[in-house]
């Protein structure tokens, strides 16, 4: 209920506290008012936090009071920001001439008087809100004990008819096979299978199907469902009554300890099957687990949860398993949808096929969503108009339908279980369009700009933000899209049904306002706090003239329209994110310099060629991302941005004074060419907090100033390497650009470096000396020619290396490169590019024990003899067959040998085979598809 308030309340209380600090101690006339507002808002915040934990809807009067407090909190923060701005302008006046200084101070005094009046008015609003709280006894009424009891929405899943289920056979049989492995052996260990997935995917249904199928295989069984706030005593009594229904008739007065002892005594000599459904906390699981004694009789436990972390906590890492339930396939989705509407899974009138595809895309393979929408359509006419009406109403007008309301309630369980700070962060994803891929770094930086990330003890904001992001992934609220080599999620997407829920809550709490989505219905009742414009969805949209956008904090734009609101109207903007506005001109951004509160600016607009020279006036700016623009020169004033932590550009030269950006942590992609200032490259070394550096190396040997540029760059890299540098990327499109100066000159080696990436035509003649001592290096993309015998030994000794892309023109021609069992202990992905007829690689037994992905070329005429059968953890194999000089039979024989070898590996890796003929024309083949290969003879 207070997710929208959590962010602004925390921020405004923090700012009020700052106003009471020593820095503002001399301010007269407002100190007492500020202290009063801080104390009152802190008290209100405590009540609002309690409201969020109430296990039922609050009444209309309390909701109205909450809404008024929310809007008041926003206005107080805007007033404080305005106040601090006027103080900052007074400080700046000291550095200008006398006349201008006097004028600025007079303006500042006038502004202070106005703000002092505003604070008096805000204090009166706070007093009124406190009086209403007391007058209507909101604290007492809200927390009165309720006698009503909600119906458990999981009950239908436990009594679903098998004939009505679709797509459950394969996962059910897979789980049964896994559960029954080892049954009958001399030692039959207890095994736990934990089913995990977001709400509505059918976890309870799947667990119940397995439970029913295994009836008779165990001496006693129990199936219990938990809740977000479980009554552990009641759950233990339920388990006891199922495993031993006759012996303990009076257990109501027993405490948890006695119940656990009784259950353990019953189970200790029996083979049992217990399902613990819908676990919400590890604490509840730890208590229940105490009752499920470990025996060697082949007992089995099934748990279901929406959290990956909880699923892992239920399982031991050795013989248990986390089973991630997948959405229904397109075919199964159609079958379930049509069976519910027409009574058969393969019947659909042709006129409704297109509409059904759109609806099923929206449902995203969720059985709950499919059955809910199908249930609505079953009671309506089978016309395009009726189906289109239902599709357009999903997430808005359908909220009042009982069936949809039940679905939303199930989906809301996960949202309600989130802590307050994560609710705010999740709600923020409603500003992104449907089916949009959201980059992790971009999202975290927007959270920071909005003030949603709170730290204690000097923690790094981005690190805390990544913890928030991972927590939402683990709770199945976000769907991973791109996963990095180290298992970290790089981008995500929100399921359409979850997005509908978030959009509805955002509208209800005036958290965000949306224009462009034809299905979104809204009423402008308040000042707009966050504005999302989707011109791709609806080109001719206009923000109503009655909308109050001056207090908007976030503006997100996708697409372009001529009548887009002017930036001059946004006085308190913190986030400006514009994407794919190809037709925008640079003059659209002439007012960006007036956005005093701006902390995040991202422009993915290729038509923009310049930004205002006064950009340096944005003293709160933390992120400036203009990598996808036509801007060819940075504004000189950019070096005045003292709080800038991330600067992303597209192949631009460093500005003079770059060393002033002391807060900078990421800088990419910077061009180094003959026109670059040597002093700027030397200044790079002053960026003591820099972690990520991207360079575009555009120098060739003929440039006269190459030596001094190289020397200054090496000097800066050496200094950055001693400090915080974690990632270095060097790119070049120039064939004759060389970075041989890095071969031995980087000393001491960069001890924190985790990633080094080359994207150029240059090849090191050997492994650079500094690489061997990089104990934290996890990602290495490097060009070496030739790759001699010692190279695998040097690279194989890197203890943290997870990803290696090694590119060469030719391997050592006379000797095969051996990868032994003591090399590359941690490696997960290995890409080897080497277009030669040399002997190539040989993997010995036990080599690369953790390798999951392998890509390498192979000569079709040499046969398969590189020891791939020894790669026991391999899950994906990509082979590029060089067909020059080979016959069709050679290629077919090699392809068959690759398939046979892959089939022998424990994980049966997926195959990707690419063939190259003598004209370098690529022909791709996926999986085991049988196609004739046209190879040159």
N, C-alpha and C positions, 0 to 999 in steps of 0.2 A: 504493500500500500504506500510506502514512503520511499520507494526506490528513487523517484525523481527528486525527492527532498534530501536524500542522504548526501548527494554530491554538493548541493548548494549550501546546506546547513553546515557541513564540515568546513567548507571554504569560508563562509561568512563569519563563523565563530572564530576561526583562525585569524581573519583580518581584523576583527574587532579586538582580539587579544593583542595583535601587533600595534594597534592604535593606542593601547594602554601602556606600551613599552617605553623605554627610555628615549628612543628616537623621537617620539611625539609627545614627550612629557611637558613641553613648554606650550603646547596648544591649549588655549583657554576657551572656555565657553561650551566646549563639547565633551570634555573628558567625563563628566558625570553622566551625561546622556549615553555615551558609548558604553560605559561600565554597566549601566542599567540594562541596555539592550543586550549586551553579552550575557549577563546573568539570566535574563528572561528567556532568551533564545536557547540557552543551554538547558534550561528547565523544560522548555517546549520540546526540544530535541529528544530528551529522555522519554517523554510521553510518546512522541512519534515513533521512536524505536520500539516501544512496547506495543504500539498499535500494529506494527509490522509483524509481530509474533502472535497476534491473536488468531486463533484457529477458526474464525468465522468472519463473515462480512460485518464491517462496522456500519452504524446507522447513518442516515442521510445527513443529520445535523453535524455529526463528528466529521464526516467527509468534507462538508462545506468549511468547517473550521480549519481542517488540514489544508484545503486548497488556498484559503486566505493566508495562512502562515507561509505556504510555499511561495506565493506571489510576493508577499512582504519580504521574505528572505532574499529573493532575487533583487528587489528594489534596493534593499539595504546594501547589498554587495555592489551594485552599480553606483550607488552614492559614494561608498568608500573608495572605489576605484577612481571616480571623478575627483574626489578629495585629494587622493595621493597624486593624481596627475597635476593638480594645481600646485601642490607643494614641490613637485619635481620641476615645474616651470619656474618657480621662485629660485630654486637652486641654480638653474641654468642661467638666470639673469645675471649672476655674478660674473659671468665670463664675457659679457657683451659691453658695449659702450654705455656711457652714463645716461644719455637721453633714453636709449632703448631699454636700459635697465629700469629706469623709473617707470616707463610705460608698462613694462611687463609686470613690475611689482604692484602697480595700481590695478591692473587686470587681475592679478592673482588675489589681491585683497578683496576685490569685488566678487571673485569666484568663491573665496572662502566664506564671505557673508551669505551668499546664496546657498552654499552647501550647509552652512550652519543652520539655516532656516529649514532646509530639507531634513536634516537630522532631527530637528525638533518635531517636524511632522511625522517622521518615521517612528520616533519615540512614542508619539501619541497612538500610532497604529499598533505598536507592540503592547501598550497599556490596554487598548481596547481588546486585543486578542486574548490577553491574560484574563481580563474581566469576563469575557464570554466563556472562557474555559471554566472559570469558577461558577459563573451564573448558571450554566447548563449542566454542571457537575459531570463533565465529560470523562474525568478519570474514573468516577464510580460507575457510570452507566456502561462504559466500554468494556469493563472487565467483570461484569456480572456473570455468574455461572449460567451457562445455557443448558437447558434440559433436552434440547433437540439433538438428534444424532444423525449425521450424514450417512447415506448408504454408500457402502464400499464399491467404487466403480470397477473394481477388479473381479467382482463376482461373476459377471457374464463370461469372462475368460475361463473360469473354472468349470463352467457347464456348457461350453460350446460343443455342438454336435460335430463329430469327426467328418461327416459328409460335407459340412459347410466350410471346412478349412481348406486352404489352397497354399501350395508352396511350402508345406511343413514337413513333407516326407523326408526330404534330403537332410535338413538340419536335425530332425528327430533321429533318423537312423545313424547319422554321424555321431551324435551325442551318446546314443545307446552303445555303439561300437566302442567308443572311448571309455564309457563307464564300465563295460563288461570285460575290458582287457584285464587280464590277470586273474579273473575269477576261475577258481579251480586249481590255481597254483598252490604249492606247499605253503608259501607265505603270501597272504593276500592283504596288502596294505589298504588302509583307509584312503579313499580318493575323493577329492573335491573338484567339482566342475562349477565354474562361476559364469553365468550368462550375463552379458553386459550390453547395453544399448539404450538409446533415448526412449522416452515414453511413447507408447503407441506402436512399437515395432513387434509386439507379440511375445515378450519374454515369459510372461506368466502362462500364456497359452502353450508355448513350446515346452516349458518345464512340466506342465500338467500332462501333456501328451506323452512325454517320456515316462513320467510317474505312472500313468495308467498302463502303458505298454509293458512295464517291468513288474506289473502285479503278479505275484506268485514266485518271483525270483528272490524275494527277501523274506526273512522271518517276521519282520515288523516294519511298518512304514508310518510316516507322518508328513503332512503338508500344512505349513502355517504361513500366513501373510503378515508382514509387519506394516507399520505406518511411519510417518515422519517423526512422531513422538510416541514410540511404542511403550505399551504396558508390559514390561518384561515378565512380571509375575504371571500375568494372564497368558502370555505366549508359552511360558514353561508349562503351565497347567494344561494348555492345549496340546503340547507335544506329549506330555505324560498320558493324557486321556486317550491319545491315538495309539501310542506304542503299547500301552497296557490299560485298556479301558475298564477292567473289572476290579482290580486289586485296590485302588485308591479312591474310594467314593467321596471323601471329605477333604479336599485339598485347598479350599478357599482361605483357610486361616494359615496356611503354610507360607513361610518366607522363601526367598529365592534360593538360599543355601539348601534348605531341606528339599525343595523341588529338584534342584540340580543333582543332589545325592540320589534321589529316588530314580530319576531318569537314567543316570549312569549305572545304577544297580540293575536296571532292567536290560540295558543295552550291552553290558560288558561281555555277555556270552552269546550274543545274537548278531546275525548279519542283517543290518538295517539299511533302509533308504529314507533319508529325510530331505525335504525341500524347504528351504527358508527363502520365501519370496519377498522381493521388494525391500532390500536392506538399504537404509539411508545413512547409517553411521557405523563406523568401525567399533564404537563403544558397545552398541547393541549386539553386534556380531560376537565380540569377545566374550560377553556374558553368556550368550546362547551356546557358543562353542564349548564352554565349560561342561555343558550337560551331554555333549556328544563325544563319548569316550572313544579313544583310539584302540581298536582291536585288530587282529590279523585274520579276520573272518571274511574279508571282502566287502565291508560296509561302504556305502556311498552317500555323499552329500551333494545336493544341487543348491546353489544360491543364485538369485537374480538381483541385479542392481543397475542403476543408471550411471554409476560412477566407476571409472576404470581403476582409480586408486582403491576403492572399497573392494572391487572384484579381485585385485591382486592381493589385498590383505587377507582375503578368504582362502587363498591358495598358497601352498608351499611351492618354492621355485623348482622342485625336483620332479615330482610325478603328478602334480595337479595341473589344471588347465583353465585359462581364461578364454571363454568362447564368445567372440563378438558377433552378435546377431546382425545380419544384413537386411536391408530393405528388400521387399519383393522385387523380382525381376519384372521387366515390362510385360512379359507374357503372363506371369502369374498375377500381376496387378490387374490386367484386363480380364482374366478368368474370374477373379474374385469379384470384380466390379460388375461384370455382366451376369454372374450367377446370382448376385443379390438383387439385381434389377429385373432381369428377364427369366431367371430360373435356370439358366444354362450358361456355362462359361464360354461357349463359342458362338453365342447368338448376339448380334448387334445390327440393327438396321443401318444400311450404308449411309443414310443421311446424318446419322449421329456419330459416325466414326471419328470425324475430325474433332467434334466437341468432346467426345470421351477422351481422346488423346490429350487435349488441353487440361481437362480436369485431373487426369491421372498424373500428368506432369506436376501439377500443383500438389498432389498428394504425396509425391516423392517416395512411393513404395511403402508407405506406412499403412498397415492393415487397418488400424483404427480410423485413420482419415478416409480411406477408401470406403469402408463399411458405413461410416457416418454420412458421407456425401451420397453414396449409393442409396442409403435408406431414405434420404430426402427425395431423390429423383424417382424412386419406386412409387411414390405417392403423387407424382406429377405427370403431366402429359408428355408423351415421347415426341416432343417437337424441339427443333433447334432453338426456338425462342425461349422455351422453358429451361433448357439446359444452359444456354448462355446466361440467362438471368441468375441461375444458381451459381455458376462460375464467377460472375461478376460480384456476387454477394458474399463469397467466401471471405471471412475475416472482417466483415462489416455488419451488414444487416442480418446476417444469419446468426449473430451472437445470441439473439433472443430465442432461437429455435432450441427446444429441449435436447435434441440429439447432439447438436453442435455444442451446446453449453456443457454437456457431459464430456465431450471430447476435450474442450478447452480446460475443463477441470482437471482431467488427467494430465494434460500438458503443463498446467499451472503448478502441479505438484513440484516439478523440478525447479521452476522459477521461485516458488515460495520457500524452497529449502535453501536458497542461496543466502549468504550473509549480505548485509545491507550494501556494502561497497561493491560486491559483484552484481547485485541487482542493477545498480546504476550503470555499471560498465556494460552489462548485457543489453540493457534498455537502449543504450547508445547505438547499437547495431541496427536499430530500426531506421536510421537515417540513410542506410545503404539500399540500393534498389534490389528487387527480387532477383535471385540466382546470381548475385554479384560475388566475385571472388575478392575477398578482403585480405590484404597483406598484413601480416602480424605487426611489423615495425610501424607501418602507417597508422594502424589502429591504436597501438600503444602510445604513440606520440600525440595522437588526437586526445586520448584519455588524459594525458599529462596536461595538455593545453587547456582542457576543460576543468582541471583541478580534481579529477576523480582518483588520482593516485596519492595515497597518504603514506608517509614514511616516518619511521622512528629511528633515532640513533644515526642519522646521516646516511641511510641506505640510498643506493642509486635508484632514481625514479624509474628508469627503463628496466632495470632488473626486477623491481617490484611489479611493474606492469607486465612483464613476461610471466611472472608467477600467477598474476590474475588471469592472463590469457590461458595458460596451461591448465589452470583450475577449471575454467569453463569448458575446455576440451575434454578433460577427464570426467567432467560431470555430464558429458554427451549433449551439452547445450549448443556447441558449435561442431560442425562437420569438417574434419581435416581435408584439405585439397592437395597441397604440395607438402611433402615430408622430406626433410633434408637427410643427408647421409648419416647424421648422428641421431636420427629419430625425432628431432624437433620439428614441430609443425611450422611451416613457413607462411601458409595462407589457409584461410578457412571459408566456409560458406554457412549460411543459416538456412535450415530447412524451412520450406515455404510456410508450413503450419506453425512453426515456432515464430517465424517472422510476422505472421498475422497476429499472433498473440502479443508480440512486442509492440507492433504498430498500434494495436487497440489500447494497450496500457499507456503507450506514449501519448496518444490522443487524450485519453481520460485524465492523465496527470499533467497535461500541457507541457510535456517534456519536449516534444518535437511536433512540427507541423509539416505536412506533406502536400506538394502540388505536383501533378503530372500523372499519378496513378489513377486511372479511370475508376477503379473499384473502391478507392478510398473516399469515404464520406466524412466530412468534418464541419464543425461549426466554430467560427472565430469568436471566442468569448473572452480571451485574455490577450495580453501582450505575447507576441511570438517570441519564444526563447531559443529555438533551434529551427532552422528552415532547410528543407530538402526539396530541391527542384529537379525533376526528372523530365527534361525536354525530349529525350528519346522516346519515352512512353507516350507523351502527348505534346506535340510541337507547339500548338497555339494555346498556351496557358498564360494566365496573368495573375499576379498576386493582387488580390482586391485592394482598392484604394483605402478601404476601411481597416485593413490590417495594420497593426502597430509593429513595425519591424525595427524601430530605433533601438530596442533593447535586446535584439537578437544576438546570441553568443556564438552561434555556429551557422555557417552558410555552406551548404554542399550543393554543387551544381553538376549535373550530367547533361551534356548536349548544349545547344545554344539557341536562343531566341532573341529577336531584336528588342522586345519589350521587357528584357530582364531588368530587375530593379537596380538602380544605381548604388554603387558602394558608398556614396556620400550619405546615404540614409542609415547606414549601420554604424552607430556610435560606440557600441560596446562589443564589437566582434572580436572573438578570441581565435576562431578557426575559420579559415577560408580555403576551401578545397574545390577546385574546378577541373573537370576532366572532359577531354574530347570536345572542347568548344572551338572547333577548327576555324570558324568564321570570326572569332573575336579579334578585335584590333587592340593595339597597345593602349589606346586612349581609354579603353574600358577600365584600366587600372590606374588612372591618374589620381584617384582619390585613395588608393591603398595606403599612401603615406600618412593619412589622417586616422587610420585605424589604430589608435594609441594602444589598445589592449591586445592587439594581435600577437598570438604566440605560435601559430602554425599557419604557414602559407605554402600550399602546393598547387602548382599550375602545370597540368598536363594539357597544354594548349599549343599546338605547333605553329599557329599563326602569329603568336606574340614575338616581337623582335626586340623589345626594350621594356625596362621597368623604370619608374621615376628615380631620379638621382637622389631624392630625399629619403630613400628606403631606410637609411641609417637612423632615421628618427623613430623607428619602431623598436624602442628599447626593450620591450618584453619578448621580442621574437626569439623562439627557440629552434624552430624548424623552418628552413627555406629550401623547398624542393622545386627547382625549375629545370629538371633534367630533360623534360620532353617539350622544349620550346625552341624557337629560332633565335633566342637571345645569344649574341656573340660577344658581349662584353658586360662584365658585372658593373653595377653602379659603384663609383669610388667610395661612397659613404658606407658601403656594406661592412667595412672594417670597424665601424662604430658599434656594431651589434654585439654588445658585451655578454649577452645571455645566449647567443646562438650556439647550439650544441650539434646541429646537423645541417650541413650545406651540400646539397646535391645539384650539380650543374651538368651540362652536356658539352664536354670538350672545350672548356673555357680556360683562359690563362689566369694565373693568380694575380689578384690586385695588390698594389703596393700597400704595405701595412698589414698584410695577412696575419702577421705574428701578434696583432692586438686581440685576435679572437681567442682569448684564453680559455673560454668554456667549450671550445669546439671539440667534439668527440668523433664526428664523421665528416670526411671531406672527399668528395668524388664527383665527377671524373675530371681531373685537372689536366689541361694540355701543357706539355713542355715542348717548345719548338725554338727555332732560332731567334724569335722575337721575345722570348721569355726573359724577364729580368732576373739576373743572377742573384740579386739581393733578395728577391721574393722566395727563391728556392732555399736560400739560407734561413729566411724567416720561418720556414716550415718547422724548423727545429725548436722554435719557441712555443709550439702548440703542445704544451706538456700533458694535456688530457686526451690527445688524439689517439683513438683506438683503430679507426678504419680509414685507410688512405687508398684512393684509386687514382692512377696516373695514366694519361694517354701520351706515350713517348713518340714524338714526331721528329726526332733528330736523326740525321744521317751523318756519315763520316765527313762529308764535304763542308759542313757548317763550321765556320771559323771559331765560334764561341763555344763549341761543344765541350771542350776540356773544363772550362770554368763552371759551366752548368752542371756537368757530371760531378765535379769535385764538391760543389755546394749541395747537390742532392745527396751524395754519399754522406756528407757531414751531417745533414739533417736526419737522414735515415738512421745513422749511428746513434744520434741523440734520442730520437723517438724510440728506437729499439731498446734503449736503456730505461725508458719510462713506461708507457702504457700501450704501445702499438701491438695490436692483435691481428690485424688483417692488412695485407698489401696486395693490390692487384695492379699489374702493368699490362696495358693493351697497346697495340699499334697496328695500323693498316699499311704501314710503309715496309716494303719488302727488305730494305737495306738498313732499317733501324736496328741498332745493336745495344745490348745492355751488358757487354762483357766486363764493364767496370764493376759489376756486382759480384764477379766470380770469387774474388778473395778479399775485397775491400770492406765488407760489412763486419766490423769488429768494434766492440764485442758483439757477439751474435744477439739478435732480438729475443730475449729470454721468454717473453710472453706471447710471441707470435703463434697464432693458431691456424692462420690461413695464408697461403702464398699461391697466387694465380698468375699464369702467363697466358696472354692471348696475342701472340705475335709470331713473325716468321723466324726470329732469331732462335738459335739453338746453343745452349751452353755446351762446351766441349767435354765437360765432365760435371759431376755433382758439385755445386758450389761448396766451398769449405765450411760456410756458416750453417748449412742445412743439417749437418751431422749432429749438432748440439741442440737442436730445437725439440726439447722434451715435451712441449705442450702443443706441437703442430698436429692438427687433426685433418687438415685439407691441404693437399699439394697437387697443383697442376703445373707441370714443368716440362720444358723441351730440352732434351739432351741428345747430342749426336757426336759420336756413336755411343750406344749404351754398352759399356764394357763390363767385364766380369765383376768388377768391384762395386758397380752401382747397386745391384740388388742387396748386397750386404749392408751398404751405408743406409739406404732407404729402409731396409727391413728391420734395422735396429731402432728406428724411431718409435718410442713406446706408445705414443698416443695416436698414431696415424690411423685414421678411419677411411679416408678417401684418397686415392692416388690415380692421377691421370698422367701417364708417362708417354710422351710423344717423341718419336725419333724418325730420321730418314732411313736409317739402317741399323740393325743390331750388329753385334760383333760377328763378322762373317764366318769365322772359323770355329767358333765354340758356342755351344748352346748355353744360354743363361739359366742357371739352376736356382730355383726357389726352394730352400730347405725348410724343415719343420720348425726351426728356431727363428724364422724371419716373419715379419708382418703379423705379429700375434693378435693385434687388435683390428686389422684391416677389414672393412665391411664392403667397400666397392673398389674395384680395380679396372681401369680402362687403359689398355695398351695399344697405341697406334704406331705401327712400324711397317712401312711399305718396302719390304725387302725380300730377297730370296734366301736370307740367312737361316740359321738353325732355329732361331726363335727361343721360346721359353720352355722349361721343363719343371713341372710341379712335382716335388717328391712327396712321399707318403707323409701325411700330417701337415702339409704346407697350408698356410693361410687358414687356420682352423675356424675363423669366424667369417670368412668371405661369403657374402650373399649375392653380390652382383659382379659379373665378369664380362668385359667386352674386349675382344682382341681379334686381330686379323690372322688369316692362315692361308698359306700357299696351297692351292688345290692339288698340285702335283706332288706334295710331300707326304700326304697321308696324315692320319690322326695319331700323334705320338707325343703329346705334351703333358700327359699325366692329369688330365682334367678329372679323371675318376677319383683322384685323391682329395678333391675339394668337397668335403663332407657337408658343409653348411650351405652350399650353393643353391640359390632360389631363382636366379635369372641369369641366362647365358645368352650373350649376343656375339655372334661370330661373323666377321666380314671376310668372305672367301675371295681371294685374289685369283682370278681365272686366267691370267695371262699365260699362254703356253700350255694350258690344260685342255683336255678333251671333255666333252659332255659327260662321259663315263667317269672321269676323274672327279668331277664336281659332284655327281650323283653319289659316288662311293663315299666321298668325304662327308656329304650331308647325311647320309645314312649312318655313318660311323658316329657323327655328333649326336644324332637322335638316340642311337642305341646306348651310348655312354651316358647321356643325360637321364635315360630311363633307369639306369642302375644306381643313380645317386639317391640318397635318402629322401630328399625333398622334391624329387622330380621337377627340376627347374623349368620354368617357361623358356621357350626358345625364340630368338629373333635372328634370322639368318639373312644376310645381305650378300649379294654377289656382285663383283666388279669385273667387267670384261676389259678387253684391251683398249677400249675407248673411254673407260671410266664412266660407263652408264650404269646407274644403280638400279637394281631390281630387288624389291623387298619381298620377304615371305614371313608370315607370322605363324607361330605354333607349328602344328604338324600338317599343314595344308600341303597336298601333293600337287606341285606344278612343275612343268618342264623348264629347266634352266637353259637359257640360250647363252652359252659360253663360247668365247673365241677359241679356235683350235690352233 
